[in-house]
Amino acid sequence: DSGVTQTPKHLITATGQRVTLRCSPRSGDLSVYWYQQSLDQGLQFLIQYYNGEERAKGNILERFSAQQFPDLHSELNLSSLELGDSALYFCASSEKSLDTQYFGPGTRLTVL
Amino acid sequence: DAKTTQPNSMESNEEEPVHLPCNHSTISGTDYIHWYRQLPSQGPEYVIHGLTSNVNNRMASLAIAEDRKSSTLILHRATLRDAAVYYCIPRIQGAQKLVFGQGTRLTINP
């Protein structure tokens, strides 16, 4: 158990819908990262927040957005969902920005 | 980002040592070499990292070539629980993200 929690574990929705994935980092960790894992693209970095502020951005679509709240939990919002958005979404956290990252168990999103 | 080359898959037997190679010939002098692994149906898990000299921890050892263009992750005595995809990741100094390649799928035979 890494100490990072993600909810929900599974999510099934339809194209065009909007969903929110939630992540609670390890106690004391200020940095949160979001990654997407799909069969064709592998594990890809989406975005990072550090103490409430966006710190780095990767291959995140404009339909996707994220935020980190004052209690340090983070949410990833995915809108106008397409079939190709079906994937595992992982959250990771670290104490500081460049430290070892600890990953949560992931949320499996299925878009039908 | 430095490019890495790892075997797609490897197989070993339980209680034997496993050497997982990684080529990272474009690595810069300040990039650390990180290894993560992903067990089935789980998120990636940190294994070990190093810069120039060999490193040991309770999970594994990391042997880094003198020219730093390759490294080897060593599991001294594999168990069934070590079956996973292993990722070698050069981490650019100052980079926030981890860049995952395809990794090596390690199978452990009982």
Interface residues (C-beta under 8 A of the other chain):
Chain A: S2 V4 S31 Y33 Y35 G42 L43 Q44 F45 Q48 R55 A56 G58 F90 A92 S97 L98 T100 Q101 Y102 F103 G104 P105 G106
Chain B: Q38 Q42 G43 P44 E45 Y46 H49 Y87 G94 A95 Q96 K97 L98 V99 F100 G101 Q102
